Amino acid sequence: MVNPHIAVTDLSFTYEGRARPVLSRLSFGLEEGRSLLVLGPSGSGKSTLTLCLNGLIPHAMEGDYQGKVVVAGIVAADTPAYVLSTEVGLVFQDPESQFCTLSVEEEVAFGLENLCVPAEAMGPRIREALALVGLEGFEGRRLHRLSGGEKQRVALASVLAMQPRVVVLDEPSANLDPQGTVDLFRVLRRLHEARRHTLVLIEHRLDDVMEWIDEVLVLGPGGGLLTQGEPRDVFYDDGRLLRTAGVWLPQVVEVVAGLRDAGWDVPGRPLTPTDLVDALSWTEGWGAGITEVLSSYELGSEGPGVGLGSNSGPFFSVRDLSYAYPGGDGTEVLQGITFDIRRGEWVAVVGANGAGKSTLAGMLSGVREAPRGTVFVAGEDVRTVRPACLAGLVGHVFQNPEHQFVSERVGSEILAGRPRRRGENPEQVKAESLELLARFGLEEYAESNPFTLSQGQKRRLSVAAMMARGQKALILDEPTFGQDRTQSLRLQDMLLTLNREGHTIVTVTHDMELVAACGRRVIVLADGRVVFDGSPARLFGRRGELEGWGLVAPLVPRLCAALREAGVSAPGGAAVKSGLTSAYQPESARGPAPAHGVEPTRSPLTVSEFVRASGRPRREAVGARVARGPEALVRRRP
C-alpha cells in the first residue's frame, strides 16, 4: 500500500506481570474506507489490538510496548489518547461500560462536549448520528430503559457523533439477542456503503457480515499474523489453517466443505447464503441426487423436545412465578411462569434482551430470592433450602464472569468454593485443578490474576470453577460468549458428557447455533412470559414469530427455506433424525439418538445434518456440466 490509513509495524505488547507477549511482531496495513474483520483464537490479542489502535495502549495501560502504530498519519505512541480519539472511535463489547450519562441525548453529546464542539453545532451532529444508527426521536429516552440492541446503537452513535475517520468495534454483538445483532449489522453495512469511515470489526458471528467485509486479518495463538487477505481467499485457501488454529469460519464455507467431502461438485467459492443458493442451483445432479431423501418440510412434533430426563421426575419446578424488582416502578419482569425441568434434561432458555432470562436463572439457583412457593429444587422450596446445601446442588455461571471471581490467582479461583473432603491429599487436589485448567486451555495462566485474562478466557475459567464443584445441575448464562472454535467445541463436549452422566443443564443463551446443535428443548421468554416451550426444530419453523421474540433461526434452516423459495431442492425429511451431530460438535460427543426416541421428520438444523441429509451424488443422475463456470458464481461487491 502506498499510503495506508492504518499501518501497524512490528507491534508487540506484553501486559505488566505477564511473561509472554499478547501481540508479537504484528504488521499489517488497511486502506481508507475499507472494512477489516479481525479473527483469531481466544487470547490471541484481538481486543489488545483495538486498544493499541486508539492509543489506550500504551498511554493508559502499563506493559512492554514495541513497534509502531500509525492511524491517519498520526503515530499512536507519540500522541495523547484524547487526541487520537478524534480519529479512532472504539465501541466496546458491553455498551454500558462506556456510558457516562443517563439519557440518549446526553450520552451522544458527552464526547462532543469533551471536544469543545460549540453548543449550536451539537444538535445537528447528535441528530445525524442517531439517524445513522436508526434511533431518530430517541433523544429523551433514558438509557436504562433501552434494550440491549438499542444501547449498543447509542454507544455507536456517541462515537459517530465525534466524526472519527476510523471506527473500531470489539465484538459489538456479544451481548445482543439475535434480532438486535441483525439490526446492528444493518447499521454497520450502511456505514460501510457510505465509505465515510474505515471499519475494524472483531466478531464471531460471521455469516451475517460477509456481504460487506473487504478484508480479513487472522491473528495466531501467539498474537502474530496468521494470514490476511480478501474473505474468499482467506476462508477457502487457508481454511485448514484457520480450523487448526481454532478460528471460526462462516457456516456457508463449512457447508461447502462438507458437501465437497461428500462428493458434491459445488462450483465457485460461496460466502453468503445467496451465493450458496446460486452455487447449488448449478451443482451437477443436485436436484436428482437429493430427491430420494427429500420427503417433506415437516418441523417436528407439538410437544416438548425429548431429552435424557424424559422419564425422570422434575429437578426444577416453577409455579406461577411473577416478580418485580424491589424499588422499581412495579413492572413485573416475570409474569405467571410455570414449567418443570426434569432430572438429566438439557434445556435452553432464549429470548430478547430484557425478557427476564437471567432473572429467572438467578431464581432457579437461589442467587436471586424468589417468592415463596414458586420455585422448587429437587422437590424443596428454594426459599427453605440452606444456601450451602443449595450451592452443593446447583452451580450458576454468571453472564459476567468477573462478578463471581474471588481469588487473585487463576489456580486458586478454580478451587474456590470446592467442598473439602476429609483426609484429601493437597497435592492430589492441586493436580486435579491443573488438569481441569488444561482441559479449558488455561494451564499456562495458573499464576495470573483472573481479571487480566481475555473475555473468552474469563468465561472458560468461570465454567471450569463451577464444574470443579460437581453439582447435580448447572445453570450457564451465555456459556459460549467470546469462545473460539476449539474452546467452544471443548465446552460443548464437556457439557454433553455431563448431561449424559445425568446432570441437569440449563443454558441461557443468544447462541442459536448452540441451541440447534445441543438442544432437546427450548423455552422462549418474551416480556416476562413463556411464549414457547418445545423442540428447536419446531421453534425455528415458526418463522413469522421469531422476529417478535428477538430471535433469528440458525443459518441452515434459513438456507433450506431460501433453497425452496428459489425453486432449488433442499435436503430434509426422513433422512434427518435428532441423533445426527452438528459440525460444531466434537467427535467424542457424537453418538446414537437419545434412548427415549428421535425427533420426528424435520428439516436439518446444523451443518452436519444438512450435509448428511443431502446424501451422496448418484453419478448416473449427473448430466453434462453446465457451461456457466464457477467464476460466474462469485458475486462482486460494487
N, C-alpha and C positions, 0 to 999 in steps of 0.2 A: 504494500500500500504506500502511495506517495505521501499522503497526509491523513493518517487515520485519526478519527475523532477520539478514540480511546486507544492508547498504546501502553501495554504492560511489558516490561523488560526485566527478565531475571528476578522476578518478585519472590522473595522468601520471607516468611514470618513465623516466629516461634513465640507463643504466649509465655509470659513470665511464669516460671515454675514448671514448665513443660520441657522434657528432654528432646522431643522430636518436633521438627517444624510442621506447621499445619499446611503451609504453602511452600513449595520447593522449586525455585528457579523457573517460575511460570512466565511464559512470554506469549502474547497474542495481540492482535490489533482488530479494530472494528471501525468501519466507515460510518460517517454521519448519516442518520436517518434509517439505519438498518436495525433489525431486531435480532438479538442473540439469546438463544436458550442455553443455560448453563446446567450441565448434568454432572453427576458423579456419585459414588457411593457415600454412605453416611460417614461424616468425619473427614471428607476429602478437602474441606476448606471452602466450600461454596459460599457460606454466609460470611466467612472471614474475607473473601474476595470482595464482597459488596461493601464491607466496612473500609477496605483499602481504597475502593473507587471514590467514596465520598469523604475521605480524609479522617474519619473517626479513628482509623489506624493509619499513621502512628500517633496522632495528636491526642486522642482520648483514651487509648488502651495501651498498656505497657507490654513490651516484648522486644524481641530482636527483629528489626525491620531492615531488609536489604533489598536492593533493586530499585526500580523506578516505575512510577505510575503517572502518566500524563493524560489529562482529560481536557479536551478543547484547548490545548496549548498550555494548560496550567499543570505544573508539577505538584502533585498532591503533598509530598513530604515537605515542600517549601512554602505551602500556602495554608493559612489558618482554616480550620474546618468550617467556620461560619462563612468564609469567602467562597470556599469550594461548594458549599451547599446551594449557592445561587446557580451553579452549573449542573450539579448532580443531586437529584431528589431521590430519597430512599423510602420505600414503603415496606414496613416490616411484616412478619407473619401474623402477628397479633395487632390489629389496629388500635386497640385500647392502650397498648404500651406506648403509643406516641401521641395520644390525646392529651391536651393541656387545658382544655376549657370545658364548658357544659353544653353549648349549643352548636349546631352545624355552622351557622354564620361566624360565630366567634372562633371556631376551630380553623376554618379556612382563612380567616383574617389574621390569625395568630402569626403565621410566618411572614405575611406582608408587613405587619407592624414591626417585626424584628428587622425587616429590610428597609424600614423607614419609608415605605411607599406612602405618598400623600393620601389623605383621607378621601378626597374626591375621586381618586383613581381606584380605590379599593372595591367599591360597589360593582363596577363593571367587571373587574377581574374575578371577583367572587362568583358572580352570576355566570360568567363564561365557564369557569372551572366546574361549577355544579352542573351546567348544561352538558359539558363534555362527558360526565360520568352518569348522566341520566337522573339527576336529582334536582331538577328545576322545582322551585317552590318549597324546598326543604329548609330554607334559611332559618326559620324559627324553631325547628324541631330540636328536642332535647336528645343528646347523644345516647343516653342510657335507654331510651325508648326505641332505638333503631334496631333492625335485625342485624345479624352478623354480616350479611352481604352489603347492607346499606352502610354500616360502619366502615367496611373496607373501602367502599367507594368514596366516603368522606375523607378517609386518610389519603386516598389517591388525589382527590380534588384539592386538599390542602397543599400537596406537593405541586400539582399542576399550576395552581394559582401563582406560585413563585416563578413560573415560566423557566424551569431548568431545561437545558438542552439535552440532558441525559436523565432518564427515569429508570431506576433500578428497583426491581420487585423481588423480594425474598419469600418465595412460596406464598403468594398472596391468597391462594385458595385453601390454605392449610386448615383454617377454622371455619370454612364456609360449607353450608349444605350444598348438595349437587346443583340445585337450581340457582343459588346465589353464585356458584362458580361459573355457570353458563353466562349469567348476566355480566359478571366481571370480565370474562374473556371477550364478550361482545364489545365492551368498552375499550379493552386493550387493542382489539383488532381495528376499531375506528381510529385510535391514536396512531397505530402503525400506518394505516392507509393515508392519514393526513401527512405523514413524514415530517412532522414538526419536532419530533423527539427521537433520539436514539434510545432504544429499549433494551434493557438487560433483564432477563427473566430467569429465576430459579423456580422450577416446577416439576412435580412428579406426574401430574395428570396431563399426559402428552397428546392424546388423540384430538382433543378439542382446540389445540393451539397450532397444529401442524399447517393449517392453511395460510398462516401469516408469519411464520418464523423463517427468517432468511438464512441464519447460520446456527450451528450447534457447536458448543465448546464442551468437551468432556474432560473432567479432572480425574486423575487416577487416585488410588488409595493413599499415596504419599503426598498428594497436593500438587503434583506436577501435571503437565499437559499430556493427556492420553491421545486425544485426536480433536481436530477442528475442521469444519467444512460445511457444505450445504447439507440439509437434512437427509436427502436421498442417499448421498454418498456416505454419510456417517452411519446411518441405520442399516443400509444394505451392504456396503463394503466392509464396515467394521463391526457388524452385528455380533459376531462371535466374540470379539474383543470386549465389547460392552457387556455381554452376558457374563463373561468370565470375571469382569470387574464388579459385577453386581449392580449394573446400571439398568434402569427401566428402559424398555423400548416401546414405541407405540404399539397398541394391540393389533392395528392393521398389519404392521410388519410381522408380528407374531403369527397372525392368521396365514399370511402369505407363506412364511417359512414352514408352518405346519402342513399346509396344502401341498407345497412342493415336495416335502419329505414323504407325503402320502402318495406321490406320483402325479399330481395335477400340474400341468404345464401353465402356470399363471403368468401371463405376459407382463412386462413392464416392471416398475418399482412403485406400486401404490403407497401413498402416505395417508390419505384421508378415506373415510367411508365411501365418498363419491368416487374416488379413484378406484377403490376395490370393487364396487358395483360394476364400473366400466370394464375393469380387467376380467372379472368373472363372466361378464356377458360375452367376452371374446376368448374365453378359455375353451380349448378344444374338448368336446364331449361333455362339458359340464352339465348341461340340461339332461342329456340322455343318461349320464352316469349316476345322477342322484335321484332320478325319477323313481327308481326302485325302492329307495329308502324314504322318499318323501310321501307321507300319507295325509297329514293334516297339520293345522297350526293350533292345535289344542293347547291350552295353557294350564293344565293341572286341575286338581280337584278343588272343591269348595271348602274343604275342611282344613284345619291347621296342618302344616307340614309334619311329617312323621320323623321323629328324632330317636336317638338312642334310649331316651327315657320314656317311650310311649306307653309302656306297661307298668310303670312305677308310679308311686304317689308323688304329690307336689312337694318340692323343696321350698319354693317361694309361692305364697298366696297373697293376692292383693284383693281387697274387698271394698268397693265403693269409696275409693281414696280420692279425697279432694283436699287441696292445700293452697293457701295464700301466704306469701312471705310476711312475717311479723313486721309491723311498722310501715308496710306498703300501703297502696291505695285500696286494698281489699280484693284486687283482681285475683282470681284463682288460676294458678299456673297448672294445676292438675284438677280435673273435674270428673268425678264419678268413675274412676278407673277400677276395673275388675278383671283379673285373669289369674291363671295358675302357670307356673313353670315347673315341669316335672324333674325329678332327680335324674341326672345324667343327660339332660337336654341342652342343646346349644341354641340360644335364641338371640337374634339381632334386634335391637331397638333403634329405629331410624325415624327421621322427620326433619323438618326445617329447623334452623337456628331459633331458639326461644320456644320450642314446642313443649319443653318440660322433661326432656330425656335425662339430662344429668341430675335434675332434682329427683326424678323417680329412682335413678340408680342409687343416689345417696340414701334414700329411704329403704331400699332393699338391703343395703349393707349396714344401716344404722348410723352412717356418718351424719345424716340429717334426720332430725326427730320427726317421726310420722305420728299422726293422730292415733290414739288408742283404738284397737280393734280393726285396723285397716291393713296392716302389713304383718304377715306371719312368715317365719323362717323355721323350717323343719317342724312345723306344727305349733310353734310357740309365737305368741305376740311379741314382735320385735321390741316393744317397749318394756317387756318384763324380763328379757334376757340380759344377764350381766354383760357389760362391754367386753370383758376378757373372753368370755365364752363365745360371744358373737364374733369377735375378731378371729377366734380359732376356727369358726365355721365358714366365714365369708371374707374373702380378700377383695379389696377395691383398689384398682389402679386409676388414679385421678386423671382428668383431662389435661391438667397442667402438672407434669411430674415434679416440678420444683416445689409444689405445695406439700409434698409428703417426704421430702428429703430431711433427714435428721442428723446426718453424720458429715464429717469433714473429709472422709476418705471413701472412695468407691468400695473398697474391700470391706469396710465397716458397714456401709449402707446396706449391702446385700444381706447382712446378718441382723440388722436392726429389726426388732420385733419377733425374730425367730424364737420359738419356745425352746428353752434349755432342757436337756434331758439329764437326769441324774446319772453321774458317772461317765458322761461323754468325754471323749478324748479331744482336747483343744486342737491338736494337730490335725486330727481327722476332720474336725469342723472346718478348719481353715482350708484343707484340701478340697472339701466339698464345695465351699464357697468359690474357690478359684476355678473349679470345674464348671460351676454354673456360669461364672463370668465368661469363661472360654466359650460356652455354648452360645452366648449372646455377643461374642466378639469384643469383649470388654476387658480381657485379662491384662492387657498392657497398661490399662488405666487404673489398676487396683490402688495405687498410691495417690491418684489425682483427686482433687475436690470435685464432687458431683456437679457443682454449679459451673465448672469450666468445660463440661462436655458439650458436644453439639446437641441440637434438639433431638435428633434421632437417637443418639446415644443415651440421652437422659430418659427417653421413653423406654428404651430397652432395659436400662438399669431399674426403673420403677417396676417393670413387669417381672424382671428376674428376682428382685427383692420380695415381691409378693409370692412368687412361685416357691421361694425357699421356705415359706411358712407352711405349705402343704394343706391349705384349707380345702374343704369339700366343694366349695363354689367360688368362682372367680367372676368379678364384675370388672370389665375393662372399658374405660371411656376413651375412644379413639385409639385403639392399640396399634394401628398401622401408621399413625401420623408420623411423617418425617422419615420413614424407613426406606432404605434402598431395596433393590430387588432381592438380594441374597438374604438380608435380615428379615424381610417380610415373609419370605418362604420359610425361613427357620422358625419364625414366630408362629406361623400357621401350623407348621409341623408339630411344634410343642403343644399348642392348644388342641389340635386334633388328637394327639396322643393322650393328653389329659382327659379329653371328652370320652374317648374310647375306654379309658380306665374307670369311667363312671363319674367324673367330675362334672358339675353343672357349670355351664359357661354362659354368661350374658355379655354381649358386646354392644356398646353404644357407639354408633359409627355413622359417618357420612360416606364411607368407602363401599360403594355398591358392588365393586368387583369382589371384595371380601364376602359380602352377603351372597353373591352368586356362587362363589367357589366353595364356601363352607357352610352356608346357612341351610337349615332344615325348616326353620320357622322365623317369620318376621313380624314384629309388632310395630305399627306405624302410629306415631303420635302427631296430632295436629291441633293446635290451640288447646293443648292440655287434655285432649280426649283420645281414646283409642279409636282410630278410624279404619284400621285394617289389622287382621290377625290371621296369617295363613302362610302358604309356601312362597318362596321367592319367585317361582315360575308364575304363579297366579298374580303376584304383586306387579311384576314387570309387564304383564299382559294388560294391565289397566292403564293404558297409555293416556286416556283422557283425564285421569285423575292425578297422575303423578306430579305434574307441574304445580297443581294447587296444594300438594303436600310438601313442596320444596324438594322433590326427588326427580331424578333422571335415570332411566334404565341404563344398565351397562352397555358397552359397545356392541356385543354380539347380538342381543335381542334387537337392538336398533338396526344392526346390519341386516338381520333376517327380514325385518319389516321393509327396509329400503330395497332389498333384492326383489321381494314380492311386488312392491309398488312399481318397480321398474320392469316388471314382467320377466325377471330372471328367477330361475328355480332356486329356492332356499332350502337348506337341509333342515330336517326336523322330523317329528313323528316318532314312530315306534322304535327307531334305531337309537333314540336317546333316552337314557334312564338316569335316575339321580345318582347311581353309583359311579358314573363316569367322572373323571377327575378334571380339575382345572389346569390350564397351562402354568398357573402360578402356585400349584400345589406340589410340595416336594414328593419325590419318588417314594420315600418311606411312609408318606401319609396315604398313598393310594391303596385301595382295597375294594372289597366287594360292597354292594349296596347294603344299607342297614338291614339287620335281621328281620325287622318288622315290615318290610315292604319296599317298593320302589315308587318313585314319582310317576303318576300316570303320564301317558303320551303328552309331550310338550315340545316347545321349541328349545334349541340349545341356549344355554346361558353363558358359557365360558368358551375361551378359545379352543381348548382341547375338545370340548363337546361338539363345537362347530366342525372341527376337522374330522372327528370320529364319525359324526353323522353324515359327512359328505362322502364317506366310503372311499373306494379307490376307483380310478378311471377304468372303464372297460374298453380296451383298445379296439375291439371290433366295432364299438359305437362311435369312435372318434373319426370325424370326417377329415377332409383336406384342410390344411392350415389356412386360416383366413388371411387374405392378402394384407390386411391392415396390421402393421407391425407394432411391436411394443412401444416404440417411441411415440406413437400417437396417443398412448395412454398416460404419458407424463404431462400433467397439466402445468402449464407455465403461469406463474403469477405475473400480473401486469407490472 
